[in-house]
Amino acid sequence: MGKKNLGVTKIEMFLIGIAARKHLKKALKGGTLDVAKGIRVGSWLAKRLSRASRAEYKDVFTKHSNALEAVAQLIDSKEEKMAKFELGITVGEITGMLPTILSEAWAAYNDDKKISVDEGVDLVATILNQMGEAADDADVAEFFFAQAAALSALSPLLEEEPAPEPEPEPEPEEDPA
């Protein structure tokens, strides 16, 4: 397996670092960094890496940027409402999710009797999608959907490459004597 690289040059990373510092300074105007602003800086960084990276990594960084933004939005919305964090998901709804989750787990298990890392990440994404569909609050639903999308985008990078098949050994030549 060759070394994977993002395709981001040292100069691009230097420029991203300078811009990240500016974003952090803006977020620290009040003297302290609150949670949502800090997460948004991480979201900006992921988005910027998405623009600078190779095509196969763009989607991963974009989805992770969206996931971080959804976390920040959820935090902001709950602070504004001064409300308790409620998922709005009942036990009945969770029970209703089980057939889909078990089906996904069985499909991953059934091929080789083991669940690989990428299949496990896909399984967690399925659970998060199911929770997003069941959530009552739009911000909570968006949070779950964004996390699921981020994991789904990450999953292909975690796929195991199949082991090369051993070459058959040549049969010994028979001596005509």
C-alpha positions in Angstrom: 0.0 0.0 0.0 1.4 3.4 -1.0 1.5 6.4 1.2 -1.7 8.3 1.1 -1.3 12.1 0.9 -3.8 14.9 0.6 -2.0 16.7 -2.1 -1.8 19.9 0.0 1.6 21.7 -0.5 3.7 23.2 2.3 2.9 26.7 0.9 -0.9 26.0 1.0 -0.6 24.7 4.6 1.4 27.8 5.6 -1.3 30.0 4.1 -4.1 28.0 5.8 -2.2 28.3 9.1 -2.1 32.1 8.8 -5.8 32.3 7.9 -6.7 29.9 10.8 -4.9 32.2 13.2 -7.0 35.1 11.9 -10.2 33.0 12.4 -9.1 32.2 16.0 -8.4 35.8 16.8 -11.9 36.8 15.6 -13.4 34.0 17.7 -11.5 35.2 20.7 -12.6 38.9 20.6 -14.4 38.6 23.9 -11.2 37.2 25.6 -12.3 33.6 25.8 -13.2 31.0 23.1 -16.7 29.6 23.5 -17.4 26.1 22.4 -19.5 26.9 19.3 -16.9 29.4 18.0 -14.1 27.0 18.5 -16.0 24.2 16.7 -16.7 26.7 13.8 -13.0 27.3 13.5 -12.5 23.6 13.1 -15.3 23.6 10.5 -13.6 26.4 8.6 -10.3 24.4 8.7 -12.0 21.3 7.3 -13.7 23.3 4.6 -10.4 24.9 3.6 -8.6 21.6 3.5 -11.4 20.3 1.3 -10.6 23.0 -1.2 -6.9 22.3 -1.2 -6.9 18.5 -1.1 -7.0 15.9 -3.9 -10.4 15.1 -5.4 -10.8 11.8 -3.4 -10.5 13.6 -0.1 -12.7 16.7 -0.9 -15.9 15.0 0.1 -14.5 13.7 3.4 -13.4 17.2 4.5 -16.6 18.8 3.3 -18.8 16.4 5.2 -16.7 16.8 8.3 -17.0 20.6 8.0 -20.7 20.3 7.7 -20.8 17.9 10.7 -18.8 20.4 12.9 -21.1 23.2 11.8 -24.1 21.2 12.8 -22.6 20.7 16.2 -22.0 24.4 16.6 -25.5 25.2 15.4 -27.1 22.8 17.8 -25.1 24.3 20.7 -26.1 27.8 19.7 -29.7 27.0 19.3 -29.9 25.3 22.7 -28.1 28.2 24.4 -30.6 30.7 22.8 -33.6 28.7 24.0 -31.9 28.0 27.4 -33.5 24.6 27.0 -32.5 21.1 28.0 -31.0 19.0 25.3 -33.7 16.6 24.3 -33.5 14.2 21.4 -37.2 13.8 21.0 -36.8 10.1 20.3 -39.0 7.6 22.1 -38.2 4.1 23.2 -40.8 2.9 20.6 -39.0 4.8 17.9 -35.6 3.2 18.9 -37.2 -0.2 18.9 -38.5 0.5 15.4 -34.9 1.3 14.2 -33.6 -2.1 15.3 -34.7 -4.1 12.1 -32.8 -1.6 9.9 -29.7 -1.6 12.1 -29.7 -5.4 12.5 -30.1 -5.8 8.7 -27.1 -3.5 8.1 -25.0 -5.4 10.8 -26.0 -8.8 9.4 -25.0 -7.7 5.8 -21.6 -6.6 7.1 -21.1 -9.8 9.1 -22.4 -12.2 6.6 -19.7 -11.8 3.9 -16.7 -13.0 6.0 -18.1 -13.4 9.5 -16.3 -10.3 10.7 -17.2 -6.6 10.6 -14.4 -4.6 9.3 -13.6 -1.0 10.4 -15.3 0.6 7.3 -18.4 -1.6 7.8 -18.5 -0.6 11.5 -18.3 3.0 10.5 -21.1 2.5 8.0 -23.2 0.8 10.7 -22.8 3.8 13.0 -23.8 6.1 10.1 -26.9 4.0 9.7 -27.8 4.3 13.4 -27.2 8.1 13.2 -29.4 8.4 10.1 -32.2 6.5 11.9 -31.9 8.8 14.9 -32.0 11.8 12.6 -35.2 10.5 11.1 -36.8 10.0 14.5 -35.7 13.3 16.1 -38.4 16.0 16.7 -36.2 19.1 16.8 -34.8 20.2 13.3 -31.4 21.1 14.8 -31.1 17.7 16.5 -32.1 15.9 13.2 -29.6 18.0 11.2 -26.9 17.1 13.8 -27.5 13.4 13.4 -27.7 13.6 9.6 -24.5 15.6 9.3 -22.6 13.2 11.6 -23.9 10.2 9.5 -22.8 11.9 6.3 -19.3 12.6 7.7 -18.9 9.0 8.7 -20.2 7.7 5.4 -17.7 9.9 3.6 -14.9 8.6 5.8 -15.8 4.9 5.4 -14.2 4.4 1.9 -10.9 5.6 3.3 -10.9 2.9 5.9 -11.6 0.0 3.5 -9.0 -2.7 3.8 -7.2 -3.5 0.7 -7.5 -7.2 -0.2 -4.4 -9.2 0.5 -2.6 -10.3 -2.6 -3.2 -13.9 -3.5 0.0 -16.0 -3.3 1.4 -16.9 -6.7 1.3 -20.6 -7.4 4.6 -22.3 -7.2 5.9 -23.7 -10.4 5.8 -27.4 -10.6 9.2 -29.0 -10.6 10.3 -30.1 -14.0 10.7 -33.9 -14.4 14.1 -35.1 -15.4 13.8 -37.1 -18.7 16.5 -39.5 -17.6 
